[in-house]
Amino acid sequence: MGKRAVIDLGTNTFHLLIANRHPAGHWQTLLRERIFVKLAEDGIEHIGDQAFARGLEALQRFRQQLDAHQVMPDTVRAYGTAALRTARNAPEFLLAVREQTGILAEAIDGHREALLIYQGVRQAVPFPDNPVLVMDIGGGSVEMVLARGEQVLWQHSFPVGVALLFRRFHKSDPIAEEEIKALEQFLDVTLAQLWDILAQHPTPTLIGAAGAFDIIDHLLLDPDTKPPLYGYIPVERFDPLYEQVIGSTLAERESWEDLMPERREMIVVGLILIRHILRRGVMREVYTSVYAMKEGMLAEGLL
């Protein structure tokens, strides 16, 4: 057995997972930690000075956790996603991470990220016997995998993360109807590959990992009765939540105890994205997954 650690350097959030591998092949979680850094606060093309500093501080915190758990350097993997694929100064950031923390982080492409997310979700959610769309909404990009059981039929990464949608479309409070329409028109064009593949493979099931799906889980499901690693929501239960969130102001959302403070700004565009896919895909159900890319990194034995 041995300790392993994986770090997901997302556009909005950095995640650390430390686990212990047993001879039987399963993993025992020792630590989970996430820190909201908002790398794309000033746009995804450049990591601003404050975001740069927050990112380094987060990884210095992770370094302390790795040392406290006595995780060997060669058993740590750190992967950056959309912001670290796109920002002009991403190489500078990754170099600073290495010099200040000793953590060797690298950016991975969207297809690789999508498959890691799929591998993570497969461990948490009982897939129904029909095609499913696995979706992870990040700050800078959204990864999607169309699969049927163990068979991956298609995967893609789209530049429609909530940080980008929020900066471009969410100007009013509450969001205006014309802003919703403009966002949906943008999705109609940008997600053209998705609409084509859904036309070829009717897909009644959406499986969402992390981000906005965490919020759906927290707001709609009872933690005392739902399974520990996933949730299930028929589409008709999503619509009232959508209407409530879309019609709310930021001040109103700040009073919602079940809504994490870091999600209160961008949840609106996240739910618009989800509803648009549910409607255009004529989907009937949503699963939410506790596991995502980090668990996929462990599952594939990348360490």
Secondary structure as UniProt FT lines:
FT   STRAND          2..9
FT   STRAND          13..21
FT   TURN            23..24
FT   STRAND          27..36
FT   TURN            39..42
FT   TURN            44..45
FT   HELIX           49..68
FT   TURN            69..70
FT   HELIX           73..75
FT   STRAND          76..80
FT   HELIX           82..86
FT   TURN            88..89
FT   HELIX           90..101
FT   STRAND          105..107
FT   HELIX           110..124
FT   STRAND          132..137
FT   STRAND          142..148
FT   TURN            149..150
FT   STRAND          151..158
FT   HELIX           162..169
FT   HELIX           177..190
FT   HELIX           192..200
FT   STRAND          205..209
FT   HELIX           212..220
FT   TURN            223..225
FT   STRAND          230..234
FT   HELIX           235..246
FT   HELIX           250..253
FT   TURN            254..255
FT   TURN            257..258
FT   HELIX           261..263
FT   TURN            264..266
FT   HELIX           267..280
FT   TURN            281..282
FT   STRAND          285..289
FT   HELIX           293..299
FT   TURN            300..301
//
